[in-house]
Amino acid sequence: MGAVINIVLPVFAIMLAGYLAGRFKLLGPASSEALNSFVYFVALPALFFISMARVEIAEAFHVPFLIAFGGGLLGSFGFSVLVAVFVFPNRLAALGLHGLCAVFSNTGYLGIPLLLTAFGEAGKLPGIISTVVMGAVVMTIGLAIIETDLSQGARPIRVLGKILLGVVKSPLVLSAAAGLSVSAMGWSVPAAVATFADILGAAASPCALFAIGLFMVGRSFTAGMEEVGWLVTIKLLVHPAITWWLAFAVMDMAPVWAAAAVIQAALPTGALVFVLAQKYDIYVQRSTAAIMVSTVLSVITLSALFVFLGVG
């Protein structure tokens, strides 16, 4: 319980600090958008590059873990979007962001510290792998869905071209691919470059959380709370339940890896969903509310999960 509180509550406090800064007009009216752009184009690419460059290719493809973790992602994403099509109908891009809110875990800022606290160094690699999957795979899928929506009306070949171009041009995809290439070639990242990337990457999560707080100023989140409640239910209960079934009942893997898959699935919605939503100005308020509510409630659900798994 203490580990969860000591990690989750500071995340909420950073959002509150951003809100107070905006509420008392300490920063300009465009500060949220500017900070968000810094995260998307500078800090996150640095984080993705150095994370991928440090992952051993042979170790990164832990098949049972990827099946359990990926299966939980796909199952939860598909289920949430299928229900949303009929219950919360919206444009395709918004439905894609709805699905991201339901499955995109805050693996980097919450997950890795929790795994290190619970399992020590044994929890580091599953934490990194799940973070890379979230950033390089899940976010790429979200980008593709959004670009598909924005390209509607064009010929199929042009739509496909715009989707591929939009994904390939994404600084998140480019940085992850660059880091993976460095790892695959067996190159060592120069110490100065690694330090540069570490410093910038460390700014990604707090800046994104602070930007969420700034965005909240003067906005009402009462509309659409039924949809937010549904998203939080999927994120904190359904997603980890599917992953638990795959990790413990279907796949044969070490207990630490199985538990890590479930813990990473049970995390609240990550701030990068807000970063993407604000960049395209689609689904911003609901994604912000989903991040806020899931972060607060995760103090309870994660504590219960740690007791259930017998870790901590």
C-alpha positions as CSV (number, residue, x, y, z in Angstrom):
1,M,0.0,0.0,0.0
2,G,2.8,2.4,0.9
3,A,4.6,1.9,-2.4
4,V,1.5,2.6,-4.3
5,I,0.6,5.7,-2.3
6,N,4.1,7.1,-2.5
7,I,4.1,6.8,-6.3
8,V,0.5,7.5,-7.3
9,L,-0.2,10.5,-5.0
10,P,2.8,12.5,-6.3
11,V,1.4,12.0,-9.8
12,F,-1.9,13.5,-8.8
13,A,0.0,16.3,-7.0
14,I,1.8,17.2,-10.2
15,M,-1.5,17.6,-12.0
16,L,-2.8,19.7,-9.1
17,A,0.3,21.9,-9.3
18,G,-0.4,22.5,-13.0
19,Y,-4.0,23.3,-12.2
20,L,-3.0,25.8,-9.5
21,A,-0.4,27.4,-11.8
22,G,-3.1,27.9,-14.4
23,R,-5.8,29.0,-11.9
24,F,-3.6,31.7,-10.6
25,K,-2.4,32.7,-14.0
26,L,1.3,32.1,-13.3
27,L,1.8,31.0,-16.9
28,G,0.4,32.3,-20.2
29,P,-2.9,31.0,-21.8
30,A,-1.0,28.9,-24.4
31,S,1.2,27.2,-21.8
32,S,-0.6,23.9,-21.8
33,E,-0.2,23.5,-25.6
34,A,3.4,24.7,-25.6
35,L,4.3,22.2,-22.8
36,N,2.4,19.5,-24.6
37,S,4.4,20.1,-27.8
38,F,7.7,19.9,-25.8
39,V,6.7,16.6,-24.5
40,Y,5.6,15.2,-27.8
41,F,8.4,16.5,-30.0
42,V,11.3,16.6,-27.6
43,A,11.1,14.8,-24.3
44,L,9.2,11.6,-25.3
45,P,11.4,10.9,-28.4
46,A,14.5,11.2,-26.1
47,L,12.9,8.7,-23.7
48,F,11.8,6.3,-26.4
49,F,15.2,6.4,-28.1
50,I,17.3,5.7,-25.0
51,S,14.9,3.1,-23.7
52,M,15.0,1.1,-27.0
53,A,18.7,1.5,-27.4
54,R,19.3,-0.1,-24.0
55,V,17.0,-3.1,-24.5
56,E,18.8,-6.3,-25.7
57,I,17.1,-7.5,-28.8
58,A,17.2,-11.1,-27.6
59,E,15.7,-10.2,-24.2
60,A,13.1,-7.9,-25.6
61,F,11.1,-10.7,-27.3
62,H,9.9,-12.6,-24.2
63,V,7.2,-14.4,-26.1
64,P,4.9,-15.6,-23.2
65,F,5.0,-12.2,-21.7
66,L,4.3,-10.5,-25.0
67,I,1.4,-12.8,-25.6
68,A,-0.1,-12.3,-22.2
69,F,0.4,-8.5,-22.1
70,G,-0.4,-8.0,-25.8
71,G,-3.5,-10.2,-25.5
72,G,-4.8,-8.2,-22.6
73,L,-4.3,-5.0,-24.7
74,L,-6.0,-6.3,-27.8
75,G,-8.9,-7.9,-25.9
76,S,-9.6,-4.8,-23.8
77,F,-9.2,-2.4,-26.7
78,G,-11.5,-4.3,-29.0
79,F,-14.2,-4.8,-26.3
80,S,-14.1,-1.1,-25.2
81,V,-14.4,0.2,-28.8
82,L,-17.1,-2.3,-29.8
83,V,-19.3,-1.1,-26.9
84,A,-18.5,2.5,-27.6
85,V,-19.6,2.2,-31.2
86,F,-23.2,1.5,-30.0
87,V,-23.3,3.2,-26.6
88,F,-20.9,6.2,-27.1
89,P,-20.9,6.7,-30.8
90,N,-18.4,9.2,-32.1
91,R,-16.0,9.8,-35.1
92,L,-13.3,7.2,-35.8
93,A,-10.5,9.3,-34.3
94,A,-12.4,9.7,-31.0
95,L,-13.2,6.0,-30.9
96,G,-9.5,5.3,-31.3
97,L,-8.6,7.6,-28.4
98,H,-11.5,6.0,-26.4
99,G,-9.7,2.7,-26.9
100,L,-6.3,4.1,-25.9
101,C,-7.8,5.5,-22.7
102,A,-9.0,2.0,-21.9
103,V,-5.7,0.3,-22.4
104,F,-2.8,2.7,-22.4
105,S,-1.1,2.2,-19.1
106,N,1.2,4.7,-17.3
107,T,4.0,2.1,-17.4
108,G,7.0,4.4,-17.5
109,Y,6.2,6.7,-14.6
110,L,4.2,4.4,-12.4
111,G,4.8,0.9,-13.6
112,I,8.6,0.6,-13.6
113,P,8.9,2.2,-10.1
114,L,6.2,-0.2,-8.8
115,L,7.9,-3.3,-10.3
116,L,11.3,-2.2,-9.0
117,T,9.8,-1.8,-5.6
118,A,8.0,-5.1,-5.7
119,F,10.6,-7.3,-7.4
120,G,13.9,-5.4,-7.4
121,E,16.1,-5.7,-10.6
122,A,14.0,-8.7,-11.7
123,G,11.1,-6.3,-12.4
124,K,13.1,-3.9,-14.6
125,L,13.1,-5.8,-17.9
126,P,9.4,-6.5,-18.0
127,G,8.8,-2.9,-17.1
128,I,10.9,-1.7,-20.0
129,I,9.4,-4.1,-22.5
130,S,5.8,-3.1,-21.6
131,T,6.7,0.6,-21.8
132,V,8.2,0.1,-25.3
133,V,5.1,-1.9,-26.3
134,M,2.9,0.9,-25.1
135,G,4.9,3.7,-26.7
136,A,6.0,2.2,-30.0
137,V,3.1,-0.3,-30.7
138,V,0.0,0.9,-29.0
139,M,0.6,4.6,-29.7
140,T,1.4,3.8,-33.4
141,I,-2.0,2.0,-33.7
142,G,-3.7,5.1,-32.2
143,L,-1.9,7.3,-34.6
144,A,-2.9,5.1,-37.5
145,I,-6.6,5.3,-36.5
146,I,-6.5,9.0,-36.1
147,E,-4.8,9.5,-39.5
148,T,-7.4,7.2,-41.1
149,D,-10.2,9.4,-39.8
150,L,-8.5,12.6,-40.9
151,S,-7.9,11.2,-44.4
152,Q,-11.5,10.2,-45.1
153,G,-12.8,11.2,-48.5
154,A,-9.6,10.5,-50.3
155,R,-8.9,7.5,-52.5
156,P,-7.9,4.3,-50.6
157,I,-4.3,4.4,-51.9
158,R,-4.0,8.0,-50.8
159,V,-5.5,7.2,-47.4
160,L,-3.0,4.4,-46.9
161,G,-0.2,6.7,-48.0
162,K,-1.3,9.4,-45.5
163,I,-1.6,6.8,-42.7
164,L,1.8,5.4,-43.3
165,L,3.3,8.9,-43.7
166,G,1.7,10.1,-40.5
167,V,2.9,7.1,-38.6
168,V,6.4,7.2,-40.1
169,K,6.7,11.0,-39.4
170,S,5.7,10.6,-35.8
171,P,8.7,11.5,-33.6
172,L,7.6,8.7,-31.2
173,V,7.9,6.1,-33.9
174,L,11.1,7.5,-35.4
175,S,12.8,7.7,-32.1
176,A,11.8,4.2,-31.1
177,A,13.0,2.8,-34.4
178,A,16.3,4.7,-34.1
179,G,16.9,3.2,-30.6
180,L,16.0,-0.3,-31.8
181,S,18.4,0.1,-34.7
182,V,21.2,1.1,-32.3
183,S,20.4,-2.0,-30.1
184,A,20.3,-4.3,-33.1
185,M,23.6,-3.1,-34.4
186,G,25.2,-3.7,-31.0
187,W,26.4,-0.1,-30.8
188,S,26.9,1.7,-27.5
189,V,25.3,5.0,-27.0
190,P,28.0,7.6,-26.1
191,A,27.8,8.7,-22.5
192,A,27.1,12.3,-23.4
193,V,24.2,11.3,-25.7
194,A,22.8,8.9,-23.1
195,T,22.9,11.7,-20.4
196,F,21.3,14.1,-22.8
197,A,18.5,11.6,-23.6
198,D,18.1,10.7,-19.9
199,I,17.7,14.3,-18.8
200,L,15.2,15.1,-21.5
201,G,13.3,11.8,-21.1
202,A,12.9,12.3,-17.4
203,A,11.0,15.5,-18.2
204,A,8.4,13.8,-20.2
205,S,6.1,12.5,-17.5
206,P,6.1,15.4,-15.1
207,C,5.6,17.9,-18.0
208,A,2.7,15.9,-19.5
209,L,1.1,15.7,-16.1
210,F,1.6,19.4,-15.4
211,A,0.1,20.2,-18.8
212,I,-3.0,18.2,-17.9
213,G,-3.5,20.3,-14.8
214,L,-3.1,23.5,-16.9
215,F,-5.7,22.2,-19.4
216,M,-8.2,21.6,-16.6
217,V,-8.5,25.3,-15.6
218,G,-11.9,26.7,-16.4
219,R,-13.3,23.4,-17.9
220,S,-16.1,21.3,-16.8
221,F,-15.8,17.5,-16.8
222,T,-19.3,16.6,-15.8
223,A,-20.3,15.9,-19.4
224,G,-19.6,12.4,-20.6
225,M,-18.9,11.0,-17.1
226,E,-20.8,7.8,-18.0
227,E,-18.2,7.2,-20.8
228,V,-15.4,8.1,-18.4
229,G,-16.7,5.6,-15.8
230,W,-16.8,2.9,-18.5
231,L,-13.3,3.7,-19.5
232,V,-12.0,3.5,-16.0
233,T,-13.8,0.2,-15.4
234,I,-12.1,-1.3,-18.4
235,K,-8.7,0.1,-17.5
236,L,-8.6,-0.8,-13.8
237,L,-10.6,-4.0,-13.8
238,V,-11.3,-5.6,-17.2
239,H,-7.8,-5.1,-18.7
240,P,-5.9,-6.6,-15.7
241,A,-8.4,-9.4,-15.5
242,I,-7.9,-10.5,-19.1
243,T,-4.1,-10.2,-18.7
244,W,-4.2,-12.2,-15.4
245,W,-6.1,-15.1,-17.2
246,L,-3.6,-15.1,-20.0
247,A,-0.5,-14.8,-17.8
248,F,-1.4,-17.3,-15.1
249,A,-3.9,-19.7,-16.7
250,V,-2.8,-19.8,-20.3
251,M,0.9,-19.0,-20.6
252,D,3.8,-20.7,-18.8
253,M,6.2,-18.1,-17.5
254,A,8.1,-17.2,-14.3
255,P,5.9,-15.8,-11.5
256,V,7.7,-12.4,-11.6
257,W,7.0,-12.0,-15.3
258,A,3.3,-13.1,-15.0
259,A,2.8,-10.7,-12.0
260,A,4.5,-7.9,-13.9
261,A,2.2,-8.3,-16.9
262,V,-0.9,-8.0,-14.7
263,I,0.5,-5.0,-12.7
264,Q,1.4,-3.1,-15.9
265,A,-2.1,-3.8,-17.3
266,A,-3.7,-2.6,-14.0
267,L,-2.1,0.8,-14.1
268,P,-4.1,4.0,-14.7
269,T,-4.3,5.6,-18.1
270,G,-1.0,7.3,-19.1
271,A,-0.7,11.0,-19.7
272,L,0.6,10.3,-23.3
273,V,-3.1,9.8,-24.4
274,F,-3.8,13.4,-23.4
275,V,-0.6,14.5,-25.3
276,L,-2.0,12.8,-28.5
277,A,-5.5,14.1,-27.9
278,Q,-4.5,17.7,-27.5
279,K,-2.1,17.5,-30.5
280,Y,-5.1,16.6,-32.7
281,D,-7.7,18.6,-30.6
282,I,-9.9,15.5,-30.4
283,Y,-11.3,13.8,-27.3
284,V,-9.3,16.0,-25.0
285,Q,-11.7,16.5,-22.1
286,R,-12.7,12.9,-21.8
287,S,-9.1,11.6,-22.0
288,T,-8.1,14.1,-19.3
289,A,-11.0,13.0,-17.1
290,A,-10.1,9.3,-17.7
291,I,-6.5,10.0,-16.6
292,M,-7.5,11.9,-13.5
293,V,-10.2,9.4,-12.3
294,S,-8.2,6.3,-13.1
295,T,-5.1,7.7,-11.3
296,V,-7.0,8.5,-8.1
297,L,-8.9,5.1,-8.0
298,S,-5.8,3.2,-8.9
299,V,-4.5,3.8,-5.3
300,I,-7.3,1.4,-4.2
301,T,-7.2,-1.1,-7.1
302,L,-3.5,-1.4,-7.2
303,S,-3.3,-1.9,-3.5
304,A,-5.9,-4.7,-3.7
305,L,-4.0,-6.3,-6.6
306,F,-0.7,-6.3,-4.8
307,V,-2.4,-8.1,-1.9
308,F,-4.1,-10.5,-4.3
309,L,-0.8,-11.3,-6.0
310,G,1.0,-11.6,-2.7
311,V,3.7,-9.0,-3.7
312,G,4.9,-5.7,-2.3
